[in-house]
Amino acid sequence: MSVDSKDLDSKDLDSKNLKKAKERGAELLRKFKGDGYTFGLGVLDRVGEIARGLGGSGAPTATVVGGSKSSRAVAEKVVASLKKAGVTLTPDRCVEGARPNAPREDVYRLESYLLHFKPDCVISVGGGSGIDAVKAATVLEALGTDSPEIDSWFGAGVVTEGLKRAGRKLIPHIAVETSASSGAHLTKYSNVTDPVAGQKKLIVDDAIVPFHSIFDYAVTTSMPGSLTVDGALDAMSHAVEVFYGAPADKYELCKEITETVLDLVLNTTKRAVDNPDDLEAREALGLATDLGGYAIMVGGTNGAHLTSFSLVDVTTHGRACGVMNPYYAVLFAGSIEKRLRAMGARYAAAGHVKQGFEALSGRELAVAVAEGMMSFARSIGAETKLGDFPKFTPGHVTRALTAAKDPQLKMKLQNMPVPMSVDQIDEYMGSVLEGAASGDFSKVKTLA
């Protein structure tokens, strides 16, 4: 049912339709964030005036986090904007940001800066891991006297409860995004990793949504092709997983977000990889990843994201989710037929599913759309099965199944189109992992 990627160039949306998709995406973002988000091309220099407003009658102080090689140039522009606006850096340099997957020791290190320098605001400059680490560090800065261990704040709504109980507030956080990826600058999620256990866990709380966010899509031209692919897959995963589990009252909104994300990602990712300076493609991917962030504020991710948390030492987050989503589509086949038809139409328009898929139903429909997902992945050089990753071992299956039974990750099971109980994990999720390991859909059971 899939189409060879060599035939895809002629399938791209024409510029008129791409323009419509971008306009639709921007309108959705404005409805979502209002005045709390500054996005577009050439908007980076506004960070100073935003931070300046946090100083009351005096000159505000700010701790800037983001000294990594990939974000250094952007961080320097942020510092220049802050100084021009009269904002004082404390310390008087950029603090090194977090490493990939936000290791917990980086969270503790950043917390120490906030405790020692006591800034009026903290400004994170970087991608999802750097922003997530700062979110978690602000939690520990405010609530560490109640519990200094980050594990105490994992789960949904735990931070809000702690703030109310203690009568405290988080330091205002301005998130300056530098990569089209996770949408971390817009969301209530903070992923933190225990590198020793190889396991990622989540804080899910409205309290950690950044005070203001800025994303100048032009800065993503420096993103390498591999990171561009990761971000595109992450955006699609956010939208698709939320759409899988969307309740009736949120169906139309989730459908519009997902269709827009797919239109933007399917038709511009290869362009951005082949020509990193293509601003039209970069803007489209920036909008798509932002919309993915919107999606996970409307609903929750489920299967693929849950599995990805146990693959942190195997591959990147975006690729882990991208690999797993086709197999979870087959698992959910009996419950998401309407959603699969809507998604399939977008993959078909981009040349990844043959016309006529609409006549299929149930598991056959799910496999056709799943093969379309894999066709797109191949077209951008991404993996399509877990066995494609050299570091993947059978032990990762055991780890993923064990992690799925952790009460702190229960929300991912409940977000599924058919909520999965703990006693179903080994049978049903086990079949997904078995199928994904070898690339064999026939091994995946369907959850009724």
Secondary structure as GFF3:
##gff-version 3
##sequence-region A 1 448
A	DSSP	three_ten_helix	5	7	.	.	.	ID=ss1
A	DSSP	three_ten_helix	9	11	.	.	.	ID=ss2
A	DSSP	alpha_helix	15	33	.	.	.	ID=ss3
A	DSSP	three_ten_helix	34	36	.	.	.	ID=ss4
A	DSSP	beta_strand	37	40	.	.	.	ID=ss5
A	DSSP	three_ten_helix	44	46	.	.	.	ID=ss6
A	DSSP	alpha_helix	47	52	.	.	.	ID=ss7
A	DSSP	beta_strand	61	65	.	.	.	ID=ss8
A	DSSP	alpha_helix	72	84	.	.	.	ID=ss9
A	DSSP	beta_strand	88	89	.	.	.	ID=ss10
A	DSSP	alpha_helix	104	117	.	.	.	ID=ss11
A	DSSP	beta_strand	121	126	.	.	.	ID=ss12
A	DSSP	alpha_helix	128	143	.	.	.	ID=ss13
A	DSSP	three_ten_helix	150	153	.	.	.	ID=ss14
A	DSSP	beta_strand	155	156	.	.	.	ID=ss15
A	DSSP	alpha_helix	158	166	.	.	.	ID=ss16
A	DSSP	beta_strand	173	177	.	.	.	ID=ss17
A	DSSP	three_ten_helix	184	186	.	.	.	ID=ss18
A	DSSP	beta_strand	189	194	.	.	.	ID=ss19
A	DSSP	beta_strand	199	204	.	.	.	ID=ss20
A	DSSP	three_ten_helix	206	208	.	.	.	ID=ss21
A	DSSP	beta_strand	212	216	.	.	.	ID=ss22
A	DSSP	three_ten_helix	217	222	.	.	.	ID=ss23
A	DSSP	alpha_helix	225	245	.	.	.	ID=ss24
A	DSSP	three_ten_helix	248	250	.	.	.	ID=ss25
A	DSSP	alpha_helix	251	266	.	.	.	ID=ss26
A	DSSP	alpha_helix	269	274	.	.	.	ID=ss27
A	DSSP	alpha_helix	279	298	.	.	.	ID=ss28
A	DSSP	alpha_helix	303	308	.	.	.	ID=ss29
A	DSSP	alpha_helix	317	331	.	.	.	ID=ss30
A	DSSP	three_ten_helix	333	335	.	.	.	ID=ss31
A	DSSP	alpha_helix	337	349	.	.	.	ID=ss32
A	DSSP	three_ten_helix	357	359	.	.	.	ID=ss33
A	DSSP	alpha_helix	362	379	.	.	.	ID=ss34
A	DSSP	three_ten_helix	386	388	.	.	.	ID=ss35
A	DSSP	alpha_helix	394	403	.	.	.	ID=ss36
A	DSSP	three_ten_helix	407	409	.	.	.	ID=ss37
A	DSSP	alpha_helix	410	414	.	.	.	ID=ss38
A	DSSP	three_ten_helix	422	424	.	.	.	ID=ss39
A	DSSP	pi_helix	425	429	.	.	.	ID=ss40
A	DSSP	alpha_helix	430	438	.	.	.	ID=ss41
A	DSSP	three_ten_helix	441	443	.	.	.	ID=ss42
###
